[in-house]
Amino acid sequence: MTPVTVPHPSSPAGAGEHPATGSDLDLIASRVLWLSAAMVHHANRIRVNPSGMKVGGHQASSASMVGIMTSLYFDQLQAGDRVSVKPHASPVLHGINYLLGYLDERYMTTLREFGGLQSYPSRTKDPDPVDYSTGSVGIGATAPIWASFARRYVDTAFGRTGAGRQYSLVGDAELDEGAVWEAVMDPTVQELGEVVWIVDMNRQSLDRVVPHIASGRLQDMFAAAGWQVLTVKFGKVLEELFTRPGGDALRTRIVTMPNPEYQRLLRCSAEDLRSRLPGDGEDADGVAAVIADLDDATLLQAIGNLGGHDIATLQEAYGQIDDTRPTVILAYTIKGYGLPTQGHPQNHSSLLTDEQFVQLAETLGEDPQQPFQRFDPQSPPGRLCLQVAERLRRDDVRLSEPPRVPTDIGRTPPAVSNTQSALGRTLLDLSRDAPDVAKRVVTVSPDVSSSTNLAGWLNKVGVWSPSERPDWFADDRDTLMHWREHPTGQHMELGIAEVNLVGLLGELGATWSRWGQPLFPIGVLYDPFVERALEPWSFGIYAGGQSILVGTPSGVTLSAEGGAHQSIKTPSIGLEQPGCISYEPAFAAEVEWILLHCISRLGRPDGTSSYLRLSTRPVRQELARVPSDAAARERRRRHVLAGAYTLQSATKPAVCIVAMGALVTEAVLAADRLADMGVEAEVVCVTSPDLLYRAVQSRDGLAEAPSWIIDQVFPADRAAPMVTVLDGHPHTLTFLATVNRVRCKSLGVNAFGQVGDLDSVYRHHGIDTDGIVRAALDVCS
């Protein structure tokens, strides 16, 4: 397979510019270190804090990144590049943006203040340029990988977005996250030459110096995944000492000593260092000889001269990046580098005292009374800041208007169908009736395309791949799902890795704001695994990604699969997830209306994500009683989209049965049996408990949302005792009893599921027809 090369300018300097000098970059790095420390200091030591609670910030974690980020931003980046900054280095990012003129001075005192700079970089909440929201460990690190997928797709389908690398600045502790390695090991990633990771190898976690971080093991793991691995271990001062007599002994001593021992040396005086550094091994005399002639200042400088703080060494590493495959740079650093807390094992959350802050100011030549100073524009570093600001300036994104999505295709579903199969049919209908809309649909699944009814769609649109790949089964007549992989395919498969799926969804859903081209990403996975994918999907929504997540099959209705494949909590997850509307349709027509509506909410500034919970339960579609009259059909559609509709009305109901999704069948049967007993029952079909809850909150003045659906479906003059039932946790619908303050029994699933036939499993959980009838008789007696 031939890797696809993404070009990157060979020289960071623009026309008429001179490359940055080491002295200028060192001055800028010193100022960035000061600004990042001063922002945190002001937030904790100076700003009024009535509650007395620690504000926090991460001075030490920021300090370890100063050399990496200064060399990257001021000497390497191009306007088309994007950078994901590790969460705890947000003060460094804001300090750099401030020096480049992208951030007003008034924000420098607002770190972690309401309406100010966020705790961690945020695309949607920070006032200065942020390429990726980070903060959830491991998720921000992998986001540029999925952005590379998304950008290449946009380039192929809608025209070039320009060249640019996708950088991740990763804390070494983030490499403990399994999500990182799910992404690194995906076979398609090895074709993404624009991906560059720089790992801050400070060998410390939250509480301690990590004793067993081994760069050799990390190198092997990245290399096995097809990545280029560059190690930046020592700076120029140490490298020069290694060339002297005894230098080999010094190198061996530093390389072989445990991480905690090395960290302890960083906090030694020169006198202590001369006695401790040689150690007691066979090379001790050689080490002692090479440091004997060093003055104290040089010795102290040398012991901390790691590659991640040496700008010239970092520049050399950037020059070796191979743009035909992803690259990882393992940059050795010191946590708290340059601060009085340098190298201490508990410095992660520690804050400089007032005395230490003044000491730092003296060391760096800064004024603690006027901490937020830019460079004189006429000075060499000031001129460099102006040049870099101009080089990195981007044109405003011009948003392409999303195509109009039809509201109702009008398909007549089969007599018996399920909501899962309706998803695949609606996508195929869309490709026929609205090809301009279908062109922007990108589906993603974790190796479950055939079992979630996407085979027809996949056959039609093909599978996306950075390069053309042959379908060796294309001529096999027994092959029903054709795996045609090419750069224009509209389905993306990521193996059995739900975290990767939702990470990609987030970036596909952000293309409208990054490059002005809206996509309509739809991710399909087994509903029980929504919880596994929830955190990264939620974080993607927080970061501005708009997508549709489809969980199917769902609930204990998947009876034969047993408890391991039966979801319980997902209905309430959908109800509670910010930035998202959740739906659980009961009938095929509802799937069509809901999916089209959810697509229409994507790729726009006021857009939103959606979560659909679908089922494989065969349902007689005649039970939906979809009106044939056009106006009545439209009224039903609007009710479905608003969250509920009356499926079976009663003149004077003695009980109201409120059902959702697959349990509508049992609800209708229960109503018929109650009628035979002379108990008049009304049946309400809920399609979105999420929207109904918002409507109730709005009616009570606690939210801003349409509330008309409550009066339409639950009018006060028809209030009756209520039974709610769903294939999920019963509390999801319990709040509906508060609408008219009626007696209520809530049926659902609140224990791990059981394997068995459908009737037995429903009976076990008390959500069968008998269970509904008993509950109805109880509440209306």
Secondary structure, 3 states (H helix, E strand, C coil): CCCECCCCCCCCCCCCCCCCCHHHHHHHHHHHHHHHHHHHHHHHHHCCCCCCCCCCCCHHHHHCCHHHHHHHHHHCCCCCCEEECCHHHHHHHHHHHHHCCCCCHHHHHCCCCCCCCCCCCCCCCCCCCCCCCCCCCCHHHHHHHHHHHHHHHHHHHHCCCCCCCEEEEEEHHHHHCHHHHHHHCCHHHHHECCEEEEEEECCECCCCECCCCCHHHHHHHHHHCCCEEEEECECHHHHHHHCCCCHHHHHHHHHHCCHHHHHHHCCCCHHHHHHHCCCCCCCHHHHHHHHHCCCHHHHHHHHCCEHHHCHHHHHHHHHCCCCCCCEEEEEECCCCCCCCCCCCCCCCCCCCCHHHHHHHHHHHCCCCCCCCCCCCCCCHHHHHHHHHHHHHCCCCCCCCCCCCCCCCCCCCCCCEECHHHHHHHHHHHHHHHCHHHHCCEEEEECCCCHHHCCHHHHHHHCEECCCCECCCCCCCCCCCCCCCEECCCCEEECCCCHHHHHHHHHHHCCHHHHHCCCCEEEEEECHHHHHHHHHHHHHHHHCCCCCEEEECCCCCCCHHHCHHHCCCCHHHHHHHCCCEEEECCCCHHHHHHHHHHHHHCCCCCCCCEEEEECCCCCEEHHHHCCCCCHHHHHHHHHHHHHCEEEEECCCCCCEEEEEEHHHHHHHHHHHHHHHHCCCCEEEEEECCHHHHHHHHHHHCCCCCCCCHHHHHHCCHHHCCCEEEECCCCCHHHHHHHHCCCCCEEEECCCCCCCCCCHHHHHHHHCCCHHHHHHHHHHHHC
